Structure formats: structure tokens, C-alpha cells
């Protein structure tokens, strides 16, 4: 309720027609007069007058602009002011203070949007580089420091090399300079970026050393877990120079089984470029024997597909039904598009394999090939299987093969009431994409399904159908939803109508009751114009903070808008490792301490009524509750006590941690935190975990936001990207 009151207080009265023109003609032209006018009107002022004040480019104008920025509440007006500070670049007696103000905003502002704009404006200033460097060396949030260093490196100059080198090498010495631990100032992500600015100036010997750089930490359980971007950039630079050492370095990286699969794949590509077709046989054999990570095996398959070698293609077809699961999947990936009847025969055989992932790949490959003879087998899977992975693959291929068939459309209508979520939702989605008006009733009926995932699929299907009665059904439905579903339906309705009601569910119904009979869809040009107007209006009306009072809940800076959320938190033994810092003797807080602090702060600001759960995992899983519970004073106190008691021990069962979150059908958003790569659990290979999660989430639509502590991990980036979530690193 407090949050709603604060946000409501930020809505400003609409501007009267003609006000802007009058303001332009009567506005003062001096700094004092313009400042007074801006302070009088604050968030209602014409943005052009803000820029007019800045364009005076005097110390007095800068002082007035600073007072104005500090007095306004809307994000829109603050952004206008931020951009105006950059106009003082190169102005004597004002430049330093203006760029310092941008630096302060970049490091101290609560709103991430303002931080980012301030850094971007500094990057565009002739004198901005020294301020970007100051941000990099500050104690600001690391994502701010990374953005600043990225800009700095993008325009690197020869005189920057020494500074980049200090960042890159910080912490290598065991001695502490003036009582400060430099490792704390420059964590691995900043070292990675600094090396990007150094690579071109390094000697071949230094590049080889960087490509083989080992981590002394415990992240991921491998000495090669850190400095990924450094080693990648070093190897790429060696290859670009055609240095003789590039081949030897790539060979060493490719052969190292402790190395990350993505770097081994890069090394393989370099070796293939250096050695030519004769290297393909070795790659083929390597991918089909031994314990090769799935990511590497599939990467090699994709590389070899592009090689014009009939003998290689023949081997791929011949090997489709031979060997273990990995070998079969590798051969299928290579052979899926080869025009050979033997491939079709092999796929039918593989679709009955004992290994479910082999079967899933075979079913998907049937859709790629589009052969109608596969239909009976696909129908059999849809009728008999209960496996989410297989059902999803089967209906996907059926849509590919029979998408325009009227009989298949009738079958899809029947499947919209299937007990299997993935089948039901896939059928609804396919009916929408078919744009068949006769399916309006079927999709409208699905809007009332008990499962939120099916209602969302129906809403998206109605959007694809693009019929006015579908808009009416959505306007009626939105008032019955909450949390993320309101946001999803709002976005859909906006794209269909251009109406600016946002999450005002009653207004949507009132509007349709009044205007529905005369409704017409806006043209793309009209919608673009309305979008621009809405963006300006909402930025003027709503700020993410009001006079410094926080009005939303965030987890590691990621905003929480869902009303059905799960926090999946790594509590493995490595979470006891301390982060770099000077807060305590011997380093900063431990990773588990940071996780506990962030989680409690997040729960304190969680909107009342939100359903949430806390799901710690290490070697196994230990959920706080069996399913999500409503946030209230009692559950918050219980959750706080539970979080305070979280310790760190055991391995890293990422698969199990995610599985327990997906087991709660009400959860629509997951915040997943980990400090390492998987080491235990039913599935350990990161690429295989990614496949599993994609299968669980197919046609379900759970958004996964991920946070990695201590280092970067491809799996966490994949999970966020695949689901439409965001990925953050800490620190």
C-alpha cells in the first residue's frame, strides 16, 4: 500500500495545450531567470528550456542545472538534466564540475537507468575519460565500473596501457600497498576488460602466458575457471597475428580436459583454420569417443557441417545408430539436413531409443526434414508419452510438417484441453499463429484455464489471431489476474490497441465496454507514435524512487515484478569463500553472507500478497516451504529466520536446485544465484542442464534471472537468455 501511495504521488497533472509555445516565447534568457522558471515548474517544465539553460554554458547555468536536477522527481526530467550536463564539456570554469556531477550520478544514483546514461554521456565527452577512469577505481557497484571501463577500452590510447596493466595485474603480488588489497579494487571482470585494451600491445610471449593463465581461486572447481575473456582474447590475438605460437597454444588448450568447452571449441576452430581438412578427421573422432562435454561435441558438429567433405557426411549418416547416446546425438546433429533416405530410416529407429535425449533429438530432426512419413510415429508419441521433453519435440515437429493441414488444425483444437501442459500450450500457440478466425472461441475459452501458463499461451494466441473480439476477451480477463500475468496482458493489449492504461485493469474493461463496438486496430505507424508519447508521459509521471525512498523490491539489482517468485540459492561449500574487499581483515564478506543480506533486504521490500519461496541447494535440496506462500508479516519473520540460519557446505547440484523451483506450478519467475558450475546431481554437464530446463520451460514461460557470484558462468547466462531473464555478476 505504501508503494502504491508513493507511486501515485508521482503522477503529475497534464500540461495544458499551448503551454510549451507560451513558455518559449516568454521564457527568460539569462541563467538566473531560467533557473527560477525551472525550479518553479520542476517536472512540468518544457525539456527545451532545460537544454536552453545548459547551452548558456556558464558556471551560473551549471549551478542552476544542478539545483534543477536535485529538485525533480521524474526519471524523464532527470535524464534530460543528465544529458544537459554533458553540454558543458570543454567549457572553462564549468567542465570539471559538470563532469564530476555526471560521475556522482553514475556512482551514487539509485536509478540504474540514470547511472547508465551518466556513464554514456561521460564517454561522449572529450574530457570524460579521466572521469570514467575514476569510476573504474571507485567503490561503485561493479556493473557501473564495468560499463565505464568498457567505454574507456573502446577508445583505448597508447598512454592507457600502463593503467590497464595495473588493473590486469592487480592482486598478483602478495604484498599490500599502503594497507590496501588491490585485488579488492579490480575483480576478475574488470581485469578481463583491461586485458582487452592491452592485447594489441602485448608481446607474443605475454599473450601465450595470458592464454594459459590459471586461477588460484576455487570457482567452478577448475584452475581455468577464471579469466575466460583474457584467455579467449589472448588466443584470438595470437591467431590474428598468425604467430607460430598460436597453433601450439591452441593445441594445448584444445587437449586440456580441464579447460572450458567454449575455449576448447575456439581452439579447435583455430587448429582447423591452420591445418585445413586434414584436421577434420581428428575432430570427428574426438567428438565420438571418450567423455566429451556436450557443448563441445555439438560445437564440433556445427563446425564440421560447414566442411565440404562427402566422406565426412557419409560417416555421419552411417554412425547415426551406433555407439552411446552422445555419439548418436552427435551424428544426428551432423546428418539432420543431409538429403539421404538412410537418415529418415535411422531417425525412425532412434525415435524408439532407450535414451530419452536421443529420442527427443530424433523427434526434432523429423520436423527439420519435414517428411510426412514421420507423422504416424509423431502421433504415437503424442498419444502414449508422458515425458515433457518428448511431447514438446513431437508437437513441434508435427506443426512443422502439418502446419497448414486443416485436419491438423482440428486435432490441435482437441489438444488444447490435453492434461499435458506442453501439448496444451503448444496447440494453443499454433492455433494462434495459423490465424484461423474459426479458432477464436477455442482460444477465448483457454483464457479461463486454471493454469497461468495456459492463460498466457491463450492471450498470445489471441494476439496472433488479431480479431477485435479477442481484444475484448483480454480486457475482461485482465481484471482477474495479478502480478506478472497483469504485466503480460498489459503488454499484449498495448500492442493490439495503443491504449495507455497499463496495469489499471478496471480502466481496460471500462474502455472496451464504451469503445469496443467501434474498435479498429492501430496501424504500425500509429502505434509507433503512441509508443513514443507513452514513453515520455510515463517517464514524467513515474520515478523509481521518490526523494530517495525506495519503492520497489530488487534482488542483486534485478527488479521483482512477479507475484509468484522463487529464490533458488546456492549454499555449497564454496559459498564460504570470501569476496575481495577491505571490509574485514583478510578480505570482504563471504559469498553466503552477501546472499543472506541481499535476500533479506529483498524480502523486506517485497510487495504484500506476493507468493514466494526460498529454495537453497548444495549437494541436495532443502526447500523452505513445499510450495510458495503469501508474503505477510508472519511469513517474512519465518523466512528471515530461515535465511539467517543458512550455512554453506557440500557440492553444487544446480540441476536439483532448478528442478525444485519448476516443481511448483504457480511460480512464474525464478531468481537463481550460484558461485560455481555444477559438480553434483542427476545431470552435471552444463549444456545438458540447459536442455533439461528448456524442456521444462517449453510453453511454460517461466522467466529466470541469474546472478553469479565471484566469476562468470556460461550456464547462468544461457538460463537467463533462454527464458527472457537478466544475468548479473557480483561483485
Buried (B, 14 or more C-beta within 10 A) or exposed (E): EEBEEBBEEBEBEEBEEEBBEEBEEEBBEBBEEBBEBBBEBBBBBBBEBBBBBBEBBBBBBBBBBBEBBEEBBBBBBBBBBBBBBBBBBEBEEBBBBBBEBBBEBBBEBEBBBBBBBBBBBBBEBEBBBEBBBBBBBBEBBBBBBBBBBBBBBEEBEEEBBEBBBBBBBBBEEEEEEEEEBBBBBBBBBBBBBBBBBBBBEBEBEBBBEBBBBEBEBBBBBBBBBBBBBBBBBBBBBBBEEEBEBBBEBBBBBBEBEEBBBBBBBBBBBBBBEBBEEEBBEBBBEBBBEEEBBBBBBBBBBEBBBEBEBEEBBBBBBEBBBEBEBBBBBBBBBBBBEBEEEBBBBBBBEBBEBEBBBBBBBBBBBBBEBEBEEBBEBBBEBBEEBEBBBBBBBBBBBBBBBBBEBEEBBEBBBEBBBBEBBBBBBBBBBBBBBBEBEEBBEBBBEBBEBEBBBBBBBBBBBBBBBEBBBBBBBBBBBBBEBBBBBBBBBBEBBBEBBBBBBBBBBEBBBEBBEEEBEEBEBBEEEEBEEBBEEBEEBBBBBBBBBBEEEBBBBBBBEBEBBBBBBBBBBBBBBBBBBBBBBBEEEEBBBBBBBBBBEBBBBBBEBBBEEBBBBBBBBBBBBEBBBEEBBEBEEEBBEBBBEBBEEBEBEBBBBBBBBBBBBBBBBBBBBBBBBBBBBBBBBEBBBBBBBBBBBBBBBBBBBBBBBBBBBBBBBBBBBBBBBEBEBBBBBBB
